[in-house]
Amino acid sequence: MALQKAIKGGETTPFKFTNAGDTIKGYYHGQSEKMINGSKVVESLYKTKTGILSVLGQAHLLSQIRTNNIEIGNYVEIVFSGQVQKLKGGRTMKVYDVSFDRDDNDTSSENVEAGSFEEAEDEETEDETTAFVPPTPPKTPATPPNAERQAKVKDLLKSRAHSL
């Protein structure tokens, strides 16, 4: 899904999932990019009865939105399960239960509500933000294969092609 500027000039309220059961109920209003501490971070936006809530990063949540093809305007309910998965490098990822209704689209904000929330500070980002970190080039370039290795690879490929 391409990043979309969902709200033009509107005020957003930062929402941080802290405790198991923390919930957002409202309409998905897309994503935008924010610069925080010199890194691009994806911000998801949700229209609720109390206004537009902004959630920074949250890799599992962004993955759920993509996987389920949740579209701008769809009604969503996001609940922090309380589970935190440990990733390589000491990083962590919060796990969410996401449900949505394609038939309930953003026509009125009267029937939506937001769960409890705590304001997040812009300077603070979680370990799992989706900021791009460019790969580090190898210290020494790879050595090209010699003629003997190239011949060996060709023989292996031919033998596999004949066995299929």
C-alpha positions in Angstrom: 0.0 0.0 0.0 1.4 3.4 -0.9 1.7 5.9 1.8 -1.1 8.4 1.6 -1.5 11.8 3.2 -4.8 11.1 5.0 -5.4 14.3 6.9 -4.6 17.7 5.5 -3.9 20.3 8.2 -5.9 18.4 10.8 -4.9 18.0 14.5 -4.0 14.5 15.6 -3.7 13.0 19.1 -0.8 10.6 19.6 -2.1 7.2 20.9 0.3 4.7 22.5 -0.7 1.1 23.2 0.7 0.5 26.7 -1.5 -2.1 28.5 -3.2 -5.3 27.3 -6.7 -4.4 26.2 -5.8 -0.8 25.0 -8.2 -0.3 22.1 -8.9 2.0 19.2 -12.4 1.8 17.6 -12.9 4.0 14.6 -12.3 4.5 10.9 -8.9 3.9 9.3 -7.7 7.1 7.7 -4.5 6.0 6.0 -0.9 6.5 6.7 1.7 9.3 6.4 5.4 9.6 7.1 6.9 11.6 9.9 10.5 12.5 10.6 11.4 11.6 14.2 15.0 11.9 15.4 16.2 12.0 11.8 14.3 8.8 10.8 11.2 8.3 8.7 8.5 6.7 10.7 5.1 5.5 9.4 2.1 7.1 11.2 -1.3 5.4 11.0 -4.4 7.6 11.5 -7.8 6.6 12.9 -10.9 8.8 13.0 -12.7 8.3 16.3 -15.4 10.0 18.3 -12.7 12.0 20.2 -10.9 13.0 17.0 -8.0 11.7 14.9 -5.7 9.4 16.7 -2.1 8.9 15.5 -0.1 5.6 16.0 3.6 5.6 15.2 5.4 2.6 13.9 4.0 -0.7 15.2 5.3 -3.2 12.7 2.7 -5.9 13.5 -0.2 -3.4 13.2 1.0 -2.1 9.8 1.4 -5.7 8.6 -2.2 -6.5 9.7 -3.5 -3.5 7.7 -1.6 -4.6 4.6 -2.4 -8.3 4.9 -6.1 -7.7 5.4 -6.2 -5.0 2.6 -7.9 -2.6 5.0 -8.9 0.5 3.0 -9.2 4.1 4.0 -12.7 4.6 5.5 -13.1 1.0 6.8 -14.2 0.6 10.4 -11.5 -1.0 12.5 -11.1 -2.3 16.0 -7.5 -2.7 17.2 -6.8 -4.3 20.6 -3.3 -4.6 22.0 -3.1 -8.3 23.1 -0.4 -7.6 25.7 2.0 -9.9 24.0 5.4 -8.7 23.0 7.5 -10.8 20.6 11.3 -10.7 20.9 13.1 -10.2 17.6 16.7 -10.5 16.6 19.0 -7.8 17.8 17.1 -7.3 21.1 14.2 -5.6 19.4 10.6 -6.2 20.3 7.3 -6.2 18.5 3.9 -5.7 20.1 1.1 -8.0 18.9 -2.4 -6.8 18.0 -5.8 -8.3 17.3 -7.3 -6.4 14.4 -10.9 -6.7 13.2 -12.5 -4.6 10.5 -15.8 -4.1 8.7 -15.7 -3.2 5.0 -19.5 -2.5 5.0 -19.2 0.2 7.7 -17.4 3.1 6.1 -16.7 6.6 7.3 -20.0 8.4 6.8 -20.4 9.7 10.3 -18.3 9.7 13.4 -21.3 9.5 15.8 -21.0 5.7 16.4 -17.3 5.4 17.1 -15.3 5.6 20.3 -11.7 5.4 21.4 -10.3 3.3 24.2 -8.1 4.7 26.9 -4.9 6.2 25.7 -1.8 7.9 26.9 -0.1 10.6 24.9 3.1 9.6 23.2 5.9 12.1 22.9 7.3 12.8 19.5 10.8 12.3 20.6 10.1 8.8 21.9 9.9 6.0 19.4 9.5 2.3 20.1 12.1 -0.2 19.1 9.9 -1.6 16.4 9.4 1.6 14.3 9.5 1.0 10.6 12.3 3.5 10.0 14.6 2.6 7.1 18.1 1.7 8.0 20.3 1.4 4.9 22.4 -1.8 4.6 26.0 -1.6 5.5 28.3 -2.5 2.6 30.8 -5.4 3.2 34.2 -4.4 4.3 35.8 -6.4 1.5 34.1 -7.0 -1.9 33.2 -10.5 -2.8 35.7 -12.4 -5.0 34.3 -13.4 -8.4 34.2 -17.2 -8.9 37.0 -18.7 -10.8 36.5 -20.9 -13.9 36.5 -24.1 -11.9 33.7 -23.0 -9.6 31.7 -21.7 -12.6 32.0 -25.1 -14.3 30.9 -26.9 -11.1 27.8 -24.7 -10.8 26.9 -25.3 -14.4 27.2 -29.1 -14.0 25.0 -29.0 -10.9 22.4 -27.0 -12.7 22.4 -29.4 -15.7 22.1 -32.4 -13.5 19.1 -30.9 -11.7 17.4 -30.0 -15.0 17.8 -33.6 -16.2 16.4 -35.0 -12.9 13.2 -32.9 -13.2 
